[in-house]
């Protein structure tokens, strides 16, 4: 199972993004979640949840990055 530091880091970045709107936090959280979902020790439900969260963070930031 991935270390608790990786899980805590991903959760911290998601919270920073939600609290501040920081684009970099969202993208870093998405990358960490992808890394966690690629870990063999993660069960299928957790893998799907990580992938879903990563995808949403990435999509959300791509939407905000579009020029007006």
Residue frames as qw, qx, qy, qz and C-alpha x, y, z in Angstrom:
[[0.000, 0.890, 0.457, 0.000, 0.00, 0.00, 0.00],
 [0.354, 0.634, -0.058, 0.685, 1.32, 3.47, -0.85],
 [0.361, -0.111, -0.528, 0.761, 2.67, 5.44, 2.08],
 [0.097, -0.791, -0.558, 0.231, 0.35, 7.60, 4.11],
 [0.215, -0.532, 0.113, 0.811, 2.52, 10.58, 3.11],
 [0.065, 0.085, 0.666, 0.738, 1.40, 10.19, -0.54],
 [0.147, -0.634, -0.745, -0.149, -2.27, 9.99, 0.47],
 [0.259, -0.742, -0.318, 0.530, -1.88, 12.97, 2.80],
 [0.219, -0.308, 0.331, 0.864, -0.09, 14.94, 0.09],
 [0.008, -0.324, -0.729, -0.603, -2.82, 14.30, -2.46],
 [0.227, -0.735, -0.637, 0.051, -5.57, 15.22, 0.01],
 [0.306, -0.618, -0.113, 0.716, -3.70, 18.34, 1.09],
 [0.144, -0.105, 0.476, 0.861, -3.33, 19.49, -2.51],
 [0.101, -0.530, -0.745, -0.392, -7.02, 18.88, -3.22],
 [0.287, -0.770, -0.479, 0.308, -7.95, 20.94, -0.16],
 [0.273, -0.451, 0.124, 0.841, -5.56, 23.76, -1.10],
 [0.056, 0.180, 0.638, 0.747, -7.12, 23.82, -4.55],
 [0.207, -0.661, -0.700, -0.173, -10.65, 23.92, -3.12],
 [0.351, -0.737, -0.328, 0.476, -9.77, 26.63, -0.59],
 [0.211, -0.620, 0.192, 0.731, -7.69, 28.88, -2.85],
 [0.680, 0.688, 0.142, -0.208, -8.45, 27.87, -6.43],
 [0.191, -0.691, 0.606, 0.345, -4.74, 27.26, -7.02],
 [0.805, 0.466, -0.238, -0.281, -4.34, 25.69, -10.46],
 [0.331, 0.537, -0.762, 0.145, -0.95, 24.21, -9.63],
 [0.403, -0.213, 0.758, -0.466, -2.36, 22.44, -6.57],
 [0.826, 0.270, 0.220, -0.443, -5.08, 20.85, -8.69],
 [0.708, 0.556, -0.422, -0.109, -2.63, 19.66, -11.31],
 [0.104, 0.474, -0.820, 0.303, -0.19, 18.30, -8.74],
 [0.601, -0.064, 0.613, -0.509, -3.04, 16.56, -6.90],
 [0.848, 0.391, -0.037, -0.356, -4.20, 15.01, -10.18],
 [0.519, 0.556, -0.646, 0.062, -0.70, 13.70, -10.87],
 [0.173, -0.340, 0.817, -0.433, -0.38, 12.25, -7.37],
 [0.744, 0.108, 0.414, -0.513, -3.78, 10.60, -7.65],
 [0.793, 0.480, -0.309, -0.213, -2.78, 9.07, -10.98],
 [0.261, 0.507, -0.785, 0.243, 0.42, 7.79, -9.39],
 [0.434, -0.170, 0.716, -0.519, -1.56, 6.30, -6.51],
 [0.832, 0.264, 0.158, -0.461, -4.04, 4.65, -8.91],
 [0.669, 0.533, -0.513, -0.077, -1.14, 3.00, -10.76],
 [0.172, -0.483, 0.793, -0.329, 0.07, 1.31, -7.58],
 [0.496, 0.001, -0.840, -0.219, -0.49, -2.44, -7.61],
 [0.173, -0.146, -0.832, 0.506, -1.48, -2.56, -3.94],
 [0.338, 0.134, 0.181, -0.914, -4.49, -0.27, -4.40],
 [0.389, 0.324, 0.855, -0.109, -7.83, -2.06, -4.67],
 [0.218, 0.399, 0.652, 0.608, -10.09, -1.56, -7.68],
 [0.124, -0.863, -0.488, -0.025, -12.59, 0.72, -5.92],
 [0.370, -0.762, 0.044, 0.530, -9.86, 3.03, -4.66],
 [0.421, -0.064, 0.539, 0.727, -8.19, 2.97, -8.08],
 [0.130, 0.627, 0.623, 0.449, -11.40, 4.08, -9.78],
 [0.252, -0.900, -0.305, 0.181, -11.93, 6.80, -7.18],
 [0.438, -0.546, 0.248, 0.669, -8.38, 8.14, -7.67],
 [0.331, 0.175, 0.621, 0.688, -8.78, 8.08, -11.44],
 [0.000, 0.785, 0.579, 0.220, -12.14, 9.85, -11.23],
 [0.316, -0.866, -0.122, 0.368, -10.79, 12.57, -8.93],
 [0.448, -0.330, 0.410, 0.723, -7.70, 13.03, -11.09],
 [0.256, 0.415, 0.658, 0.573, -9.79, 13.31, -14.22],
 [0.100, -0.883, -0.456, -0.037, -12.14, 15.84, -12.64],
 [0.386, -0.751, 0.060, 0.532, -9.27, 18.01, -11.38],
 [0.403, -0.119, 0.540, 0.729, -7.57, 17.94, -14.77],
 [0.146, 0.596, 0.661, 0.432, -10.81, 18.71, -16.66],
 [0.216, -0.891, -0.349, 0.192, -11.71, 21.48, -14.26],
 [0.372, -0.634, 0.213, 0.644, -8.36, 23.18, -14.70],
 [0.338, 0.136, 0.635, 0.681, -8.43, 22.79, -18.48],
 [0.030, 0.780, 0.590, 0.206, -11.83, 24.51, -18.48],
 [0.282, -0.890, -0.133, 0.333, -10.51, 27.41, -16.36],
 [0.473, -0.399, 0.390, 0.682, -7.42, 27.79, -18.53],
 [0.431, 0.545, 0.583, 0.421, -9.38, 28.48, -21.71],
 [0.147, -0.051, 0.043, 0.987, -9.06, 32.03, -23.04],
 [0.247, 0.598, 0.590, -0.482, -12.18, 34.17, -22.87]]
